[in-house]
Amino acid sequence: NGDVTLSVKLSRRESEVLRLVTEGYTNVQIAEVLDISAHTVKSHVNSLFNKLGVNDRTQAAVLAARNHLV
């Protein structure tokens, strides 16, 4: 059927950030929820994009949902 399974290793924090990204939170909101700096959130988001092979938050959220990462 053409389905491909994605297997990536995410840290606990990356998983938390990805979950919040899929829920539509901004970097500033994620920083507030996780009590970390917005700069650190941006670093996590960039790492997620690289690991998932995506270019934006929407692609990351769709990929995460399709592959049960969140």
C-alpha positions in Angstrom: 0.0 0.0 0.0 3.0 2.3 -0.1 3.2 3.0 3.6 6.6 3.7 5.0 7.4 3.3 8.7 9.5 6.1 10.2 12.0 5.2 12.9 13.7 8.0 14.7 15.3 8.4 18.1 14.0 11.5 19.9 15.0 12.6 23.3 12.4 13.0 26.0 12.5 16.8 25.6 12.3 16.5 21.8 9.2 14.4 22.1 7.6 16.9 24.5 8.4 19.7 22.1 7.1 17.8 19.1 3.8 17.0 21.0 3.3 20.7 21.7 4.2 21.7 18.1 1.5 19.3 16.9 -0.9 20.9 19.3 -0.2 24.3 17.6 1.9 25.9 20.3 4.3 28.6 19.4 8.0 28.5 20.4 7.3 31.1 23.1 4.3 29.1 24.4 6.3 25.9 24.4 9.1 27.7 26.4 6.6 28.8 29.0 5.0 25.4 29.3 8.4 23.6 29.6 10.1 26.4 31.6 13.0 26.7 29.1 14.1 29.6 26.9 12.6 30.3 23.5 16.1 29.9 22.1 16.3 26.4 23.5 12.9 25.5 22.0 14.1 26.8 18.6 17.1 24.5 18.9 14.9 21.5 19.7 12.6 22.4 16.8 15.5 22.6 14.4 16.8 19.3 15.6 13.4 17.8 15.1 13.2 19.1 11.5 16.5 17.5 10.8 15.7 14.2 12.4 12.3 14.0 10.7 13.5 15.3 7.3 10.9 18.1 7.2 11.1 21.9 6.6 8.3 23.3 8.7 6.0 22.8 11.7 3.1 21.6 9.6 5.1 18.8 8.0 6.5 17.8 11.4 3.0 17.6 12.9 1.6 15.6 10.0 4.6 13.2 10.1 4.4 12.8 13.8 0.7 12.0 13.7 1.0 9.6 10.8 3.8 7.7 12.5 2.4 7.8 16.0 5.3 9.8 17.4 2.9 11.8 19.6 
